[in-house]
Amino acid sequence: MAEHARVVFLGPAALMPTPRSDGPRLVGRDEALAEVLASTAPITLVTGPAGIGRSALLAAARAELLRRNVTVVDFRLTEPEHAQPRAGLLRLGNELLGLRRQWLPAANADTRPVLAKAQLAQLLLALAGAGRPLAVLIDDTQWLDPQSLETVLAVAESMPETGIRVVCAHRTPTTVQASFPEVRLRPLRRKETELLLTRTLQALPSRDLRAAVHRDCRGIPALVLAAVAGHRGSGALRIIDQHAYLVPPDQSPVLPADSPVLRQFQRDDPLVWEIGKALAVFHPLGDAAVGLVAEAIEADEQQVLAVLTALRAEGLLLEGPWRFRAPLLAAALLSCLGPYDARSLSALAVTAIWQGSAHSPDHRYRLDRLVSAGRLVDPARAAEELLDGGSTHLVTEPAASVRWLGAAAERSTDPDQRAQATYRQAAGCTIAGDSAGAVANARIALTRDVDHHPTGALLELTIIELVGLQLSVGQEPLREFAETGWRSAPGGETNQLVARAAALALLDRSAEAHDLLSAFRSDWLSTGATTASMGLMLSSGAGLLGRWADFELDCKHAPRLALWQEPRHKVLVAATWNWVWLLYGELGTARRVLAENGLTTGQLNPLNRMTHASLSGRWDEALELGRPALAGPDTTTTTGARVAAHQHLTGILIARGLPNRARRMLAMARAEPASLEHLLAGPDADLARLLGDPARARQVLTDGIEYAARHQLVVGVDELRWRLIELDLSVGATDAARRCLLDLVHDAELAGTGRARRNLLMGRIAVLRDVDAAAEAMRLARRRDQLPELAGTLSVVCGYGLGDRNLLLEAYELYGELGALVPRALLRTLMRAQRVTVPGRQETVLENERLLARLVAEGLTNREVASLLETTEKSVEGRLSRLFQRIGYQSRAELANAQLTGELDC
């Protein structure tokens, strides 16, 4: 290239607000776009492999040129024109002739077809003479026949003074040799891929999703979009609280056979297509791949190498050994294999591995090939390897393990081996959140294989089936089982009783379940380790009912049982006790239960760990644990635990100024099977009250208290009663608040916990202005060492005039540690009322703006914002106008998008 020609290697996309335009917003292409627009050369070449974004860059250039009042001629060539000499050039000439007739109607126009350099040059000179700025954007110039391409480039390059700019997008490889600027597009970096994902999904991608897409797509934008579509199509993409997750995380995207990414292999020469599909199967086998491809398609190895070398030149493959530049291409080609090709090619791969002529360190590859090979390979050996692989990776790769175990069950001729495969397949479906699959496999295990499982396994399978039915069908099958169906459950009378108790608990009939278990306690405790541990977990519902004598009896008796020597059962039971204490807000007791039984929080499921983090005040950690755990229908976690997790996450979102995200979280919780629904009433009422609807808040709290009473539940009622007192006082209903305080005395006595005592003291502070209650409440809150609870206690004490300046400042600082913008804003109002100086004037201004931006981005109306901030709508309008002026955004939609993508930190 000439000295002035430059190849542009792109840097990361700017993340700061940029001037708005109506054109498409690109990711990672700011420098390339700027280079194209700034070029003064008559022609600029944009190059890169298929899917890199050449067309998108031209579209962005077009939008900006139109904004600058430049006339743009768009022209896109097609693949068939490559085989038709002069066809593309003729079409381009007709486009330009039409423009000349429009601009120069009085001219003696030459309407002959434009096929020669002189004609094209004359036409461009005529357009230049019109005195209007003109840009000609030609996409996919690789489809011009060589002579036409030479004509276009030569004419454009020879006319530097006309003021007409030509931009050509050309797929690599290119043989173009000319002295004009080239903008070479490179793959997106990790951060840019993440930004593209965020904009496409309108949600922040999880770590697993980011890693999977970057690994599979290697920064090729078209492949990233195809992967997103594939994950959506397979149902693996779940969005919760503006965060996107793969569920389960080991799921691969499923691309249709007509996916655009496959066009690169669908050529006139059918050999390219056949080699591409075969290589998709064999490339993980390294150096053996070429020989296996040649054997599979019955071709000469040199023919195969010639095709592979050409595909490498196009940027589709890498050599040494041969493999796909982007693994997603291999996955797409695999999806195009018919049943026979998939079996025969996989059998060839398996045979090579078994014979030692090929090797792959990837267990997923080996097991997937065994699945696809079917009975073309030794079924007994295949079943053994599939059962071993599915069992080993059951927890870490549940979706794949279900596939492997299913194939093992199908191939096996040994009844015991087949029974084990089906049993573990049911468990794998449970872990992967496939409730229908869990039901289907559990039923097979409980009928065909019933004589091959011990009593404990039969009970586990029965409960797997019940949970799966609840999630996939609804409550009716559980009601039928609880009434009559339990009598036919396998495993004997004790199994039947425990299974019935499980059905009752799933139906939110905890009191009935506990009564049933209490009546036959000695039976299920002495049947076996699995049955006893299941009974103990279900019996822990006594705590939710406030029946502490029964609960403590189990806690004392269980460690003396033989099951306590088996880590699996010990962890399950102790974790359930831990969960009960967490529901009551008793973090200290929950920690003690773990310590006394030699356990740590790391051995708990994600939702229990999330609750530990939430109560401790580690809110970022709680969100990171809770969102992915709730993203899918995890049948390994009780519905009550999921409801409690929604309760905690909703409270965090409200405190951080994200009310609409909190609303969606509540809606998700209520879409799940009913269980401990009254726990959601607290944050729901908080939300209604903050947004100016005290009547709805009161109704929500009243309904929650009535729900608990109907179900004989004690847990969480004191929380609702304390909120009701505060609400009544805020609307001047003092008598109602006093009556509610009397009810709270009774609730706190039933619960008997530190949290209940604290709530009773708060009620006395609010209704009676009890100084002694204030002092005790603060001592209790400090002793309990839960940061959110301490901050709330100090705020209430100060809010009712029983605290001093230092306590108010301490509460303010504690909420700062939590990132709780809403309570801090309300405390600033209280500080001003009590003439306490708010610390950090500049920081306060920025925090006010941050909260306002967050609320507006959430879609709140000015009235709702005013209610939440305890100010007027007019004040909100003024502050909002100043905010938009300062940050450069023109609409709430722009603000919301900037917040999502990280362009604006709010």
N, C-alpha and C positions, 0 to 999 in steps of 0.2 A: 504493500500500500504506500501511497505517497506520504510525505512527512506530516501533512496536516490531518491525515486520517487517524482517528482514535478509536480504540476499543474500550468501552465503558464497563468496568466491573462494579456492580451495584452495591451500595451500602445498605444498612437496615433502614426501613421506612421511618420517617419522622413520627414521633408520638405526640408532638405538641400541636395545638390547634393550628390549622392552616386556612388560608382564604377559601371560602366556599365556592363551589362551582356546581353546575347541574350535571356534570359528567360522572362517569363511573369512578369510584375510588379504588385505586390499585394498592396492592400490598407489596412493599419491597421494590417498587419501581419508580420512586420519586426522581432519582438521579437520571435514570434512563429517559423518562418523560421530559425532564428539563433539558437533557442533551438533544433530544429530537426537536424540541420547540426552539432551542437557541441556535440550532445549526443554520448557518448562512450558505451552506453548500447547496447546489441545485438538487442534489439527491442524497438521501440518507438511507442506509440499509439497516434494518432491524433483523437480527438473526438469533437462532436458538433452536433446540430440538422440539419435537412435537409436544404440545401441551404446556410449553413454558410460559405462554402468555403473550405471544406476538400480536394476536388479534385484539386482545384486551388493551394492549399499549396503544395500538392504532385508534381504538375507540376513545380512549382517554385523550389522545392528541386531537382527534376530531372535535370533541366537546370543547376543549380549550381554544382551538382555532376558531370555532364558531363564535365562542364568547368574545374573541378579539375581532369579530366581523370579517373573518377570512372565509371566502367561498371554498367549500371542500367537495371534491369529487371522490366518492367512495367506490372502490372497485375490488371485487374479490374473485379470484380465479378458482376453477374447480379441477379436480384430478383428470376427468375425461379430456379436458382441453390440452393436456400434455401430449396426448397422442394425435392431436389434430393440428397440423402445422398452420400457424397464423390465426387459429380460431380465437385465442385469447386476445391477440393484438387487434383483431378486427372488432371485437366487442368493446375493447378499451377505446378504440378510435370512434366508434359510434357514440359512446358516452360523451367524449369531448366534442364531437360534431354537434350533438344536441345542445351542449352548453354554448357553443359558438352561435348557433341559431338564436338562442335565447338572449345572449349578450349583444350580438351584432346582426340584428334582423335585416338591416339594409345592405349588408355586405353581399357581394356576389359569391355566395358560398359554394365551395367545391364539395359535392356530395359523393365523390368517389370513395370506395372503401380504403381505409388507411392501412396500407400493408408495407410501406417502405419508409426508410429513415427520413427521406426528404419530405414526404407527406406529413409524418408525425411532427417533424421540426416546424414545418410551415403552420400547422394547426396550433401548436403551442405558441408560436410567435404571434399569431393572430389573437389568441386569448390574452397574451401578455400586453398587446397593444390596446386592449380595452381599458387598461389602467386600474383594474381591480385586483386586489390580492387573491391569489389562488393557490390551493394546495391539492395535490393529487395523491391519494393514499391507496396503494395497491397491496392487497393482502395475498399471501400464498403465491408469490412469484415463482416458486419452484415448479408450479404447474404450467408456466409458459414454456413453449417449446424453445430449445436453445437459441434458434435464430431470432425469434421474437424477443426473448429476454435480452439478447445482445442489442437489438434495435432500441428497446426502451431505455436501457442504461446508457447507451452511447449518445442518444439524442438528448437525454436529460443532462448528461455530464457536459455536453458541448454548449449548453445555454446558460452560463452562470450569471448573465446580466439581466435575464428576463424578469426576475422576481417571482417566478413560479417555483414552488418547492414540491419535490416528489419524494415520498417516503415509501419504500418497499419493504415488506415483511417477507423473509425468506427462511424456510426451514433448513437447518443444517442436516447433512453436510452441503456446502456450497462451493462451487468452482469459480464463483465470480471473482475476477481480479480487476479492480478499478481503483482510481484515486479519489474515493469519496468516503465520508465518515461511516463507520460501522458501529452500531450499538448492539453489543452481544449480551443477550439476556442469560443470566445464570440461575441455578435453582435457588429457591428461597432458603434463608437460614432458619434455624429452629424458631427464633422469636417471630419471624415473619410468617412462618407456617402457623404458629399459634394465633397470630392476629387474623390471618385468613380464616382459620377455624372459628374464631370468636365472631367475626362478622357474618359468616355463613350460618352458624348455629344460633346467633343472637344469644349466646351463653358462653361462659368461660369453660374451656375444655379441661377435663381433669388431667392429672399427671399421666395416668395410664393411656388416656385417649391421645394426648399430645405425642407421647412416645411411640404409640402404635402407628399413628398417621405419618409421623416423620420417618419411622423405620420403613414403612410400606411404600411411601410415595417419594422419598428422597428430595422433597422440596419442589416437585413438579406441580404447579397449581392445578392443572386439569385433573391430575390423579388425586390430589387432595379433595377436590369437589366430588370426584367419583367415589372415593372412599366414604365420604360423608353420606352420599346417596345409598351406598351399599350397606352401611351400618343402619341407616334408617329403614331400608328395605327388609333387613333381617330382624328388625325390632329390638336390636341390641342397644340403640341409642336412647338414653333416658335423660331428661332434663329436670332438675330440681333446684329451686332457688337460684335461677340463672347460672347454673353450673351443669355441664354436660358430662355424662359418664357412659362407659360401656358396661353393660350388664348381661352376662358376666364379663369380666375384663379380658378373658382369653378368647373372646369371640372375634372371628375374622369377618371382614366385609363380604357381602354376597353381591356380586355384580351380575347383571343380566347378560345373556349371550350377545345382545345387540349393543352393549356398552360402547360408547365412542372410543374408549381407550384401546379397543381391540382392532380398530380400523388400520392401525399401523402394521398389523400382521396379515390383514386380509387383502392380498395383492392379486394381480392377474396370474402370477405364478403360484399355483396351489401348493408347491413344495414349501414355500415360506410359511404358510399356515400350518402345514403338517409338522414341520420342524419346530415351530414355535410351541405348539401344543405338547409335543413329545419332550422338548427341553423343559417345559414347565413341570413335568413329572420327574425328570432325571437330573436337573441341575444341582440339587443338594448332594449328589453323589460325586461331585468334583470331577477329577480327570476321567472317570469312567463314563461320564455323561455322553460324550460325542459318540463313542462306540455303541452305547445303548440306544441313542437316537437313531443311528444308522441301521441298527438291527431291527428296531421297532417299525420303521417306515420302509425297510428293505431298499435302502439307498446306499450309495458309495460314501465312505467317510469324507472324501474330498469334496463331494457335492455338499454335504452337510457343513463342512468347514467354510466353503465359499459363501453359503447363505449366512452363517453366523458372523463371518467377517463383515459382510455388507450391513448386517443389523447393528454390529458394533459401530461402524462408521456413522450410522444414523443416531447413535447415542442410546440405543435400546438395550444393548448388552455390554457386559464387561468380560474381559478375557483373563485367564490365569487363576483358577479355572473358569470356564464359561458359565455365566450367570446373568440374571436380569439386573439392570441398573436399579430398577424399582421393583421390589418384590410384589407389589400389587399387580403388576403385569402378569406375573406367574399365576397369581390367584385368579385373575380374570380368565386366563387361558385354560386353567384347570376346570373352571365352571362351564367351559364349552365342550368338554369331553362327553361323548355319549356313553351309555352304560358299558357297552362292549369295549370301547377304547380305554375307558377308565380301568376296567378290570384287567385287560391284557397288559397295558403299560405298567400298572402297579405290580402285577404278578412278575413281570420282567425285573422290576426294581427289587422286589422282595427276594427273588431267586438269586440275584447278584449279591445281595447282602448276605444271605444265608450261605452262599458258596464262598464268600470271602473275596470276591473280585471287585466289590464296591463297598464303600463304608460311608455312613453319615453319623455324626455325633448328636444329631438332633432327634431326641426321642419322639417328638410330635410327628416328624416326618415318617419315621419307621412305622409308628403305630397307625398313622393315617393311610399309609400304603397297604398295610395289612387289612384295614377295613375295606379299602377299595378293591383289593385283589379278590375278595370273596373266596369261593371254594376252588379257585385256580391254583391255590397253594395249600400245603398240608394243613387241614382244619384243626387238627389236634394241637400242633405246635403253635399255630396262629392264636387259638383260643387261650393257650397258656400265657403267651406273651401279652396278649391284649388284657387279660385279667390282671396280670401283674402290673402292667403299665397304668391301667385305669385305677387300680387300688392305690398305687404309689402316689399318683398325682390328683387324687380325688378332691382334696381340699383346695389345692393351689390352681388347678385347671379343671374346674367342674364340668364345664360345657363339653370340652374335648373328652374328658373321662367318661361321661355318659355315652358318647358315641363309641368309644373303645369297648366299654363294658357291654353295651348292647350287641356289638359284633361278637364279643366273646361268648355271650349267652347263646347267640344264634349258631355259632360254629361248634360249640361244645357238645360232646356226646356223653359226658359224665354228669349224671343228675346232680351230684353235690357241687361240682364246679359250676354248673349252669345256675344252680340256686344261689350260690355266692355272687355270681356276676349280676343277677337280677336284683338281689338285695342291695348290693352296692350301687347299682344303677339307680334304684329308687332314692338312695341317700344322696347320690350325685345330683339328681334332679332337684332335690330339696335344697341343696347348697346353691345350685345355679338359679334357683327361683322359678324353675319350670314346674308349676303346681300340677298341671294336667299330666305331664310325664311322670311325676311322683305318684299320682293316683294310679295311673295305668300299670306301672311296674310294681307298686305295692300290692295291687290286686292279683297280679300274676304270682307274686311270691307267696301270697296268702292262700292261694288256691292250688295251683299246679305244684308248688314247692313246699306246701305246708308241713310235710313230714320231714323236710330236710333242714328245719330251723329250730333252735331251742326256744323255750317259752319267752325269754326276754326279747329275742329278736322278733318274735311274732307280735309282741306288744309294741315294739318300736315301729314295725311296719304298719300296724293298725293306726297308730297316732300319726305317722307320715301320711297315711291315706286320709285321715280326718282333716288334718291341716290343709292338705292339698285340695280337698273338696271344698273347704270353706273359701279358699282363695280363687278356685276356678269355677265353682258352681254357685256357691252361696250358703246360706244358713240352713236351708230346708233339709238337705241330707244329714246334717248334724242333729237337727231336731228329731228326725226319724230314728237315728242311731241311739240318741239319748233316751228315747221312749221305749223302743222295742228292739232295734237292730243290735244293740250291745250283747244280747243273749246268744247271738250266733258268732260272736268274735272268737277266733281260735286261741288256744293256749290255756284253757281252763277258766274256772269261775273267778279267780283272783285277777287274771288278765282282763276279764270282762268288766269287773268292777272298776279297775283303774282306767280302762279305756272309756267307760261311761263317764267317769269323773272328768277325764280330759275333754270329752265332748261338751259336758256342762260348762266347764271353764271357758272353752272356746265360744260358747253361746252367751258369755258374760253372766253366767249363773253361778258365781263363785261360792255363794252360801250353800247351795245345794251340793256342789261338788265337795265342799269341805265336810258337810254333814255325812255324805256317803263314805268318804274316806275315814272319817272318825269312827264310824260304826264298825268298820272292818279293818281297823288299823293293824292289829296283830297279824292278820292274814297276809296283807300285802308286804308287810315288813319282813316276813319270814319266807317269802316265796323264792326270792333270788335277787341278785345284785341289781339287775336292770329293772325289774319290777319295783323293787324297793326304792331305787333312786327316782324313778318316774313318780311313784307315790309321794315321796318327800317333796319333790318339786311342785307337784300339784297341791299338796297339803300346805305349802307355804302361803297359799291364799288366805290362810287364817289371819296373817298379819294385815292384809288389806281390809279384813272385816273387824279389826281391832280385837281379835280373840288371841291375846298375847299368851295366855297360859298354854294353849295348844301349840302355838308357834315355838315358844321356848322349850316345850317338851321335845319337839322334833330336833331342835338345835342341840340339846343335851344328849339325846339318845343316838342320833345318827353316827357320831364319831366312834361309837362302840360297835357298830355293825361291820360285818366283813366287807361290805361294799366300799368302806372308807379306805381300804387298802388298795383299791383300784383307782388310779389317778383320774381316769375319765369320769367315773361316777362322782368322785369327791368334788371335782371342779364344777360339774353341772349343778350339784345340789348347793354347794357353798355360793356359787355365783347367783343362784336364784334367791338365796337369803340376802345376799348383798344387794340385789335389785330391789327387794322389798324395802330395805332401809333407805335406799336412794329415793324411792318414790315418796317416802315421808320426809325427805330432805335431811336425813341423818347421815351426813358424810362421815363423821367420826366413827359411828357405830359400824358403818359399812366397811371402813378401812380395818377396824378391829376384827370383824368377821374374817376378812381375808388373812390378816396376820396370824390369827389364832389357828387357822387351818393351813398355814404354810403356803399361801397363795399371794400373787401380786396382781395388780391391775392389768398387766400385760397378758394374763391368762383369761381375761374376760372378753366377751364379744364386743364389737365396736360400739354398740349402743350403750352398754354399761360403762365403757371407758369414756364415751361422750358425756354421760351424766356426771361422772366423777369430775371431768374437766369443767363442765358448766357450773356445778356447785362451787368448785374451787375458784372460779373466776378466770379460768383459762378459756376464754370464749372463742378465740381464733381456732384453737385446737378442737374445741367442741364442734364447731361448724365443719372443720375438715374431717372429723370422724363421722359426724351425723349425716351429712349430705349423701355420701356414697352408700352408707348403710341403708338409707331410706330410698335410694334411687330405684331399687328393684324389689319385687315381691319376695323377700327372703323368708322362706318357710321354716328357717331354723330359729327364728326369733318370735317370741310370743307377741300377739297383737297388742297387748297392754304395754309392752316395752316400746313398741313403735309409737304408740300414742304418746307415751311419756316423752319420747325423743322429740316428737313434733311439738309438744308443749314447751320444752326447753328451747328449741331452736326458734320457735315463734317469739318467745319472750326476748331472746337476744336480738332478733331482727327489729322488733318494736323499739327496743332501747337504743338501737343504732340508727334509727330514723329511716327504716325501710318498711313502712306499713303495708304497702301492696304486696311485697314479697311475703310478709307475714300472713296476709289474707290467703295467698295461694298455698302457703304451708298448711294453714288450717283446713282449707278445702281438700288438700291431699289426705290429711289425717281423717277427715270425715268420710272420704270415699273408701276407706278400708273397713273391714269387718268391725262391728261395734264392740268396744271393750274399754272400760274406764273412761267413757266419753266425758265425764264431768271434769277431768283434768284439763280439757281444752277450754273450759268455760273461763278460767282465770285470764289467760292471755287474750281471749276473744273479747272479754269485757274491757280489759285494759285498752284494747284497740278502739272499741266503740267509744269509750269515755274520752280518749285523747282526741278523737276526730269529731267530738261534739254531739254524741248521741247517748246521753245518760239513760234514757228510757230503755234503749236496746241493751245497754250494759246491765241494767238491773234485771231485765228479763232473762238474759243469758246466765247470770249468776243464780237466779232463783231456779231456773230449769236445771242447772247443774246440781244444786243442793237436793232438789227433788229426785233427780236421777240416782244420786248416791243413796238416798233413803230407800228407794224402791229396791235397790240391789244390796242393801244392808252394808254398804261400804263406808268405812271410816276414813280411809286415806284421802287426803286432799281437801276434806270438807272444811277444816279450820281455815285453809287458805281462802276459800270462797267466801266464808263468813266474814273474814277480816276485810276483804275487798268490798263486800256489801256495806259494811259499817262506813268505810271511807266514802263510798258513793252516796249513801244516805246523808251524811254530813255535808257533802259538797253541794247538795241541792236543798239543804235546810231541813231535812227530815230527821230532826233530833230524836223524837220519840221512837221512830223506827230503828234508829241506830242503837238506842238503849235496849230495845227488845232483842235486837240482833246480838248485842254483847252478852245477854243472858244465855242465848243459844250457844254462843262461842265458848262460854264457860263449860257447858256440857260437852261440846265437841272436843275441846282440849283435854278434858278428863278422859274421854274414851280413847283418844289417840295416845295420850301419855308420853309424847315425845318432846324433845327440846324445841323443835320448830313450832309445835302446837302451843307450847308455853310462850314462846316469843310472840306468836300471833295474838294470843290472849292479852299479853302485856301491851301490844300495840293498840288493841281495841280499848284498853283502859286509858292509855295515853290520849287517844283521839276523843273518846266520849267524856271522860272524867277529868282530863288534864292531870293525871295522877303522876306526881313527881317521883314517888317511890317506884312506880312501874317503869318510868323512864330510866331511872338509874339501874334497875335490875335488867331491863331489856338491853341496855348497852353492855353491861357485864356479861350477860348471856351471849350476846352476839360476838363479842370479842373472844370469849372462851370457845365458841363453836368454830371460829376461824374459817368462815365462808365469806369471801370478799363481797359478792353481790348482796348477801344477806346483811352484812355489816353496813354497807353503804346505804341500803334501804332503811335500816333501823335508825341510823344517824339522821337521815333526811326527814323521817317522820318525827323524831324527837324535836328536831329544829323547826320543822314546819308547824308544829303545834305550840311553839314558843317555849319549849322546855330545854333547849340546848343553847350553848353559847357560840360565839364567833368561831372558835377553834374547831368545834365539832362540825360546823357548817363547811368550813374549808377542808376538813378531813374527808367529809362525804364527797365533796367536789373532786378532790384528788383521786379518791377511790374510783369514782365513775370514769375519771380520765384514764385510769389503768385498764378499765374494761372497754374503752372506746364507746361508751354509752352517751351518745350526743344528746339524746332527748332529755334524760334526767339532768344532765349538766345544764342544758338550756333552761329547764324549769328551776333549777337551783340558782341560776344567775338572777332570775326574776325575784326569787325569795331573798337573795343577798341584797339586791337593790332595795327591796321593801324593808329589810332590817338594817340598812345602811352599812352593809359589809362590802368592802372594796373587792371587786372581782380581780383575782391575780392575772397578770399578763394581758395588758390591754390589746396589743397587736395580735397575740395568739387568739384572744377572744373574738376579735373582728373576723379573723380567718375561719375560726370554728363556726361562727354564725353563718358565714357565707357557705361553708361546706355543708352544713345541715340544710340550709335553704335549697342549695343546688340538689342535694340528695332527695329532698321531699318533692321538689318539682320534677326531677327525673323519674321519680316513682309514679308520677301521674296524678298527684293530689291537686284538688282545686284550691284556689286562693282561700276559700272559706275554710276548708279542712286544714290548710297550713296555718291559718290564723288561729283556729281553735287549738291546734297542737302547741303552737308557740305562745299561746295566751296573749294575743295581740289583735289588731284590727285588720280587716281585709285591705283597707287603704294603705296601711303600713306595709303589708306584704307586697302590694303592687309596686310601691316605691322601691323597696329593697330588691325586688325581682328585676325591675328595670335597670337599676344600677349594676346588678350582677351580670346581666346579659351584656351590658355595655362594656364591662371590664374584661370579661373572658372571651368575647368575640363570637358568641353563638347567637343565632337568631330565633330559635324555636325550642320548645320543650323536647321535641323529638331529637333534634341535634344534640341537645344536652344529655339525653338519656343514652344515645349511642356513644357519645364521647366518654361517658362514665363507664359503660360496659367494656369498651375496648381499652380503657386505661389512658386515653388521651387527656382526660380530666380526672384528677384524683379527688373524688368526693365520696 
